[in-house]
Amino acid sequence: MSDIDALVLDLDGVVRHFDPAHEADLCRRHGLEPGSIAAAAYAPERLQPVITGATTKDEWLAMVGEAIGAPDAAAAWGRSPTTLDHDVLAVVDEVRATGRPVVILTNGTDTIDDELAALDVAHRFDAVYNSAVIGHAKPDRRAFAHVCDELGLPPARVAFADDSPAKLAGATELGMAALAFTDAPALRAWLVALDVLGAPS
């Protein structure tokens, strides 16, 4: 019998994917160095406030636009198109069919609910936990503790997967099983190893 009673997944890079060609095209069209929009957006002094709810996404993008000298490019980057990983969603469905909840924990902004509604995907999960609402962002162990508390489970009975290995630290500190996500088959194989799912026939 498995020791794992719930699965927590990161959103971006696991369930939802951005097309890197979109930023490359924006940089080219606005005469910016390749990667400069993301570099400005993910600079800690700009990123941390928006993913902990201190600033809004609009305020964040305005700061990014000022930093790169191209507010239109920053605004367009903030509307980057995304796609869902349907192979991952199939694994989610399989885990939920065992009676275990599957939830999202994302380092998100104040617009996550609207973004997920546009993708019509929130109903595929039992809950969505957003760092901008929690007030603590991964890898802060307090973000993971919040989710475990909400699930009513000790960390040792919760598994977590994120495509950023650096984000796993807080989870492993609490004693959660943690996976550096690469793709859906590896995720499923890990869940088989944890005895959450059965091996394919």
Stockholm file with secondary structure:
# STOCKHOLM 1.0

chainA/1-201         MSDIDALVLDLDGVVRHFDPAHEADLCRRHGLEPGSIAAAAYAPERLQPVITGATTKDEWLAMVGEAIGAPDAAAAWGRSPTTLDHDVLAVVDEVRATGRPVVILTNGTDTIDDELAALDVAHRFDAVYNSAVIGHAKPDRRAFAHVCDELGLPPARVAFADDSPAKLAGATELGMAALAFTDAPALRAWLVALDVLGAPS
#=GR chainA/1-201 SS CCSCCEEEECSBTTTEEECHHHHHHHHHHTTCCTTHHHHHHTSHHHHHHHHTTSSCHHHHHHHHHHHHTCHHHHHHHTTCCEEECHHHHHHHHHHHTTTCCEEEEECCCTTHHHHHHHHTCGGGSSEEEEHHHHSCCTTCHHHHHHHHHHHTCCGGGEEEEESCGGGGHHHHHHTCEEEECCCHHHHHHHHHHTTSSCCCC
#=GC SS_cons         CCSCCEEEECSBTTTEEECHHHHHHHHHHTTCCTTHHHHHHTSHHHHHHHHTTSSCHHHHHHHHHHHHTCHHHHHHHTTCCEEECHHHHHHHHHHHTTTCCEEEEECCCTTHHHHHHHHTCGGGSSEEEEHHHHSCCTTCHHHHHHHHHHHTCCGGGEEEEESCGGGGHHHHHHTCEEEECCCHHHHHHHHHHTTSSCCCC
//
